Amino acid sequence: MTQTSASAEQNDKPVTVAVDLRKVSRVGAKPPLLDYLVSLWNYRHFMLYDARARVQTGNSRDRLGSAWLLLDPLLNGLGYFAIFGLLLNAGRGVENFIGYLIIGIFLFQMSSRSIVNGARVIRTNQNVIQAFNFPRATLAVAVNIRELLANIPVLIMMFLLVIFLAPVEEITWRWVLVIPAVLLQVLFNLGAGLVLAPVVAKFNDLVHIISFGMRFWMFTSCVMFSIERYNSVPWLKSAVEANPLYLLLTIVRESVLYAQTPVWQSWAGLSAWALGALVLGIVVFWKREESYAGNN
């Protein structure tokens, strides 16, 4: 395709300039999915820098600073232990209920924060989205990297509590299995956040429903009591056993507390949830890419 330019003249004769419009795209247009994924990889340094910076400044206004990363799940764990362990005796029949509860609270809170913050990522970054042109999914990925970095000391504290609080658990090679389990958890959290973010960007009130849903999810993931409490309702027990967070907690508890190698079905189920949520989340988020800068 050619276009005549009237601005360039030589010897009083018009000059014809060839312009290839095939590579010209509309500003802010959604790129093909493969190109979008490549652009995400190109922004990896930005995502890591943003995550590290936010971890360092997240509690900077508090006197105890980053210590709250450890104190928050620890205090929650003590509170739930007082209510469910001492008052309601929910730990009846659960071996090492203290460790059981610590693992449940620490890991569930990681998912809760990641999913809720991932769902709000468009709303909380509107100024950046409207000012710069970049793949918006980088913001959601940065949220999950930030939560992973912030929870490294939390996971270390979890291990220390399991080691030093009675009954003391033996350290085995199975403790290493926590690493792939947590990585699958991060992928699932990212996928869930990507699925929810476009909806929250359009209907901000949904954030309150998500927060309520996370509390309900905690009770259906056996964070504070055994799966045996669902024995009287077989269909509900089966649904809980397919729950991705229950699968995660089961893998970690068996590896750390009970010196058992988790069965392959648990790994397969958690992997399916993680990869399925991630693929669905990327596609859903990418399809709405052009609309994010227009949200108020």
C-alpha positions as CSV (number, residue, x, y, z in Angstrom):
1,M,0.0,0.0,0.0
2,T,1.4,3.5,-0.9
3,Q,0.6,7.0,0.4
4,T,1.5,10.3,-1.3
5,S,3.3,12.7,1.0
6,A,2.8,16.4,0.2
7,S,5.3,17.5,2.8
8,A,8.4,16.4,0.8
9,E,9.1,18.1,-2.5
10,Q,12.1,18.1,-4.7
11,N,12.3,20.1,-7.9
12,D,8.6,21.0,-7.5
13,K,7.6,17.4,-8.0
14,P,5.7,15.3,-5.5
15,V,7.6,12.4,-3.9
16,T,5.8,9.0,-3.5
17,V,6.7,7.3,-0.3
18,A,5.9,3.6,0.3
19,V,4.3,2.8,3.7
20,D,3.8,-0.8,4.8
21,L,0.7,-0.8,7.0
22,R,0.8,-4.5,7.6
23,K,3.0,-4.1,10.7
24,V,1.1,-1.1,12.1
25,S,-1.2,-1.8,15.0
26,R,-3.6,0.2,16.9
27,V,-2.3,1.7,20.1
28,G,-3.3,-0.5,23.1
29,A,-4.4,-3.3,20.9
30,K,-4.4,-6.8,22.3
31,P,-1.5,-8.8,20.9
32,P,-1.8,-12.5,19.9
33,L,-1.6,-14.8,22.8
34,L,1.8,-16.2,22.0
35,D,3.2,-12.6,21.6
36,Y,1.6,-11.7,24.9
37,L,3.3,-14.6,26.7
38,V,6.7,-13.6,25.2
39,S,6.1,-10.0,26.4
40,L,5.5,-11.3,29.9
41,W,8.8,-13.0,29.8
42,N,10.5,-9.8,28.6
43,Y,9.1,-8.0,31.7
44,R,10.5,-10.6,34.1
45,H,13.1,-8.2,35.6
46,F,10.4,-5.6,36.2
47,M,8.2,-8.2,38.0
48,L,11.0,-9.4,40.2
49,Y,12.0,-5.9,41.1
50,D,8.5,-4.7,41.8
51,A,7.9,-7.8,44.0
52,R,11.1,-7.3,46.0
53,A,10.5,-3.6,46.5
54,R,7.0,-4.1,47.8
55,V,8.1,-6.8,50.2
56,Q,10.7,-4.4,51.6
57,T,8.3,-1.5,52.0
58,G,5.1,-3.4,52.8
59,N,5.3,-2.9,56.6
60,S,7.7,0.0,56.6
61,R,5.2,2.2,58.5
62,D,4.9,-0.3,61.3
63,R,7.3,-0.2,64.2
64,L,7.9,-3.9,64.0
65,G,8.2,-3.7,60.2
66,S,8.7,-7.0,58.4
67,A,8.3,-8.9,61.7
68,W,4.6,-8.8,61.1
69,L,5.1,-11.3,58.2
70,L,5.8,-13.8,61.0
71,L,3.6,-12.4,63.7
72,D,0.4,-12.3,61.7
73,P,0.2,-16.0,60.9
74,L,1.6,-16.9,64.3
75,L,-1.0,-14.9,66.2
76,N,-3.8,-16.3,64.0
77,G,-2.5,-19.8,64.6
78,L,-2.6,-19.2,68.4
79,G,-6.1,-17.7,68.2
80,Y,-7.4,-20.7,66.2
81,F,-5.7,-23.1,68.5
82,A,-7.3,-21.5,71.5
83,I,-10.8,-21.7,69.9
84,F,-10.7,-24.9,68.0
85,G,-8.1,-26.8,69.9
86,L,-8.9,-25.9,73.5
87,L,-12.5,-24.8,73.5
88,L,-14.1,-26.9,70.7
89,N,-11.7,-29.8,71.0
90,A,-11.5,-29.9,67.2
91,G,-8.1,-31.7,67.3
92,R,-9.6,-34.8,68.8
93,G,-8.1,-37.8,67.0
94,V,-5.6,-35.6,65.0
95,E,-2.0,-36.6,65.6
96,N,0.1,-33.6,66.5
97,F,-2.8,-31.1,66.2
98,I,-0.5,-28.1,66.9
99,G,1.6,-28.9,63.8
100,Y,-1.5,-29.8,61.8
101,L,-3.0,-26.4,62.6
102,I,0.2,-24.4,62.0
103,I,0.6,-25.9,58.5
104,G,-3.0,-25.3,57.7
105,I,-3.1,-21.6,58.9
106,F,0.3,-20.6,57.4
107,L,-0.3,-22.1,53.9
108,F,-3.9,-21.1,53.7
109,Q,-3.2,-17.5,54.5
110,M,-0.6,-17.4,51.7
111,S,-3.3,-18.5,49.2
112,S,-5.8,-16.1,50.6
113,R,-3.6,-13.0,50.3
114,S,-2.4,-14.0,46.9
115,I,-5.8,-14.7,45.4
116,V,-7.5,-11.6,46.9
117,N,-4.6,-9.2,46.0
118,G,-4.4,-10.8,42.5
119,A,-8.2,-10.2,42.0
120,R,-7.8,-6.6,43.0
121,V,-4.7,-5.9,40.8
122,I,-6.4,-4.0,38.1
123,R,-8.3,-1.7,40.5
124,T,-5.3,-1.0,42.7
125,N,-3.0,-0.1,39.8
126,Q,-5.2,2.0,37.6
127,N,-2.8,5.0,37.5
128,V,0.0,2.8,36.3
129,I,-2.2,1.0,33.7
130,Q,-3.4,4.3,32.2
131,A,0.0,5.9,32.1
132,F,2.1,3.1,30.6
133,N,1.7,0.5,27.9
134,F,2.7,-3.0,29.1
135,P,1.2,-6.4,29.5
136,R,-1.2,-6.0,32.5
137,A,-0.7,-9.6,33.6
138,T,2.8,-8.6,34.8
139,L,1.0,-7.0,37.8
140,A,-0.7,-10.2,38.8
141,V,2.5,-12.2,38.4
142,A,4.4,-9.7,40.5
143,V,1.7,-10.0,43.3
144,N,2.4,-13.8,43.5
145,I,6.2,-13.4,43.4
146,R,5.8,-10.9,46.2
147,E,3.7,-13.3,48.3
148,L,6.2,-16.1,47.6
149,L,9.1,-14.0,48.7
150,A,7.3,-12.7,51.8
151,N,6.3,-16.2,52.8
152,I,9.8,-17.7,52.7
153,P,10.5,-16.6,56.3
154,V,7.0,-17.7,57.2
155,L,7.7,-21.2,55.9
156,I,11.0,-21.3,57.8
157,M,9.1,-20.3,61.0
158,M,6.5,-23.1,60.2
159,F,9.3,-25.7,60.1
160,L,10.9,-24.3,63.3
161,L,7.6,-24.5,65.1
162,V,7.1,-28.1,64.0
163,I,10.6,-29.0,65.1
164,F,10.5,-27.3,68.5
165,L,6.9,-27.6,69.6
166,A,5.9,-30.9,71.2
167,P,5.4,-33.5,69.9
168,V,8.7,-33.1,68.1
169,E,8.7,-34.4,64.5
170,E,11.6,-36.2,62.9
171,I,13.2,-34.5,59.9
172,T,13.2,-36.7,56.8
173,W,13.9,-36.2,53.1
174,R,10.2,-35.8,52.5
175,W,10.4,-32.3,53.9
176,V,11.9,-31.3,50.5
177,L,8.6,-32.2,48.9
178,V,7.2,-29.0,50.4
179,I,9.1,-27.0,47.7
180,P,7.2,-28.4,44.6
181,A,4.0,-28.4,46.6
182,V,4.3,-24.7,47.3
183,L,5.3,-23.9,43.7
184,L,2.2,-25.6,42.5
185,Q,0.3,-23.6,45.1
186,V,1.8,-20.4,43.6
187,L,0.7,-21.4,40.1
188,F,-2.8,-22.1,41.3
189,N,-3.0,-18.8,43.2
190,L,-1.8,-16.9,40.1
191,G,-4.4,-18.6,37.9
192,A,-7.2,-17.9,40.3
193,G,-6.2,-14.3,40.6
194,L,-6.1,-13.9,36.8
195,V,-9.5,-15.4,36.4
196,L,-11.0,-13.1,39.1
197,A,-9.2,-9.8,38.2
198,P,-11.2,-9.0,35.0
199,V,-14.5,-9.5,36.9
200,V,-13.4,-7.4,39.8
201,A,-12.2,-4.7,37.5
202,K,-15.7,-4.4,36.2
203,F,-17.6,-5.1,39.5
204,N,-15.5,-3.9,42.4
205,D,-18.1,-5.1,44.9
206,L,-17.1,-8.6,44.1
207,V,-14.0,-8.2,46.3
208,H,-16.2,-8.4,49.4
209,I,-17.8,-11.7,48.2
210,I,-14.3,-13.1,47.4
211,S,-13.1,-12.2,50.9
212,F,-16.1,-14.0,52.4
213,G,-15.6,-16.9,50.1
214,M,-12.0,-17.3,51.2
215,R,-13.2,-17.6,54.9
216,F,-15.7,-20.2,53.8
217,W,-13.1,-22.0,51.8
218,M,-10.9,-22.2,54.9
219,F,-13.5,-24.3,56.7
220,T,-14.0,-26.6,53.7
221,S,-10.2,-27.2,53.4
222,C,-9.8,-29.0,56.8
223,V,-7.4,-26.2,58.0
224,M,-8.6,-26.6,61.6
225,F,-10.1,-30.1,61.8
226,S,-9.8,-33.6,60.3
227,I,-11.5,-34.8,57.1
228,E,-13.1,-37.5,59.3
229,R,-15.7,-35.0,60.4
230,Y,-17.3,-35.4,57.0
231,N,-17.7,-39.1,57.2
232,S,-21.4,-38.8,57.7
233,V,-21.8,-36.9,54.4
234,P,-19.9,-38.9,51.8
235,W,-20.6,-36.6,48.8
236,L,-19.4,-33.6,50.8
237,K,-16.3,-35.5,51.9
238,S,-15.5,-36.4,48.3
239,A,-15.9,-32.7,47.3
240,V,-13.5,-31.6,50.1
241,E,-11.0,-34.3,49.1
242,A,-10.9,-32.8,45.6
243,N,-10.4,-29.3,46.9
244,P,-7.0,-28.0,45.7
245,L,-6.1,-26.4,49.1
246,Y,-7.0,-29.6,50.9
247,L,-4.7,-31.6,48.5
248,L,-1.9,-29.1,49.2
249,L,-2.3,-29.3,53.0
250,T,-2.5,-33.1,52.8
251,I,0.8,-33.3,50.9
252,V,2.6,-31.0,53.2
253,R,1.2,-32.5,56.4
254,E,2.0,-36.1,55.3
255,S,5.5,-35.0,54.3
256,V,6.4,-33.0,57.4
257,L,4.3,-34.3,60.2
258,Y,3.7,-38.0,59.5
259,A,6.9,-39.0,57.5
260,Q,4.7,-40.4,54.7
261,T,5.2,-40.1,51.0
262,P,2.1,-38.4,49.6
263,V,0.3,-40.6,47.1
264,W,0.5,-39.8,43.4
265,Q,-3.2,-39.1,43.2
266,S,-2.7,-36.1,45.5
267,W,0.1,-34.8,43.3
268,A,-1.9,-35.4,40.1
269,G,-4.9,-33.6,41.6
270,L,-2.9,-30.6,42.8
271,S,-1.0,-30.3,39.5
272,A,-4.2,-30.5,37.5
273,W,-5.7,-27.7,39.5
274,A,-2.6,-25.5,39.3
275,L,-2.0,-25.9,35.6
276,G,-5.7,-25.8,34.7
277,A,-6.2,-22.6,36.7
278,L,-3.1,-21.0,35.2
279,V,-4.1,-21.7,31.6
280,L,-7.6,-20.6,32.1
281,G,-6.5,-17.5,34.0
282,I,-4.0,-16.4,31.3
283,V,-6.6,-16.8,28.5
284,V,-9.4,-15.0,30.4
285,F,-7.1,-12.2,31.5
286,W,-5.6,-11.8,28.0
287,K,-9.1,-11.6,26.3
288,R,-9.9,-8.6,28.4
289,E,-6.5,-6.9,28.1
290,E,-7.8,-3.9,26.0
291,S,-10.5,-3.0,28.6
292,Y,-8.3,-2.5,31.7
293,A,-7.2,1.1,31.0
294,G,-10.8,2.2,30.7
295,N,-11.9,1.0,34.1
296,N,-12.7,3.7,36.6
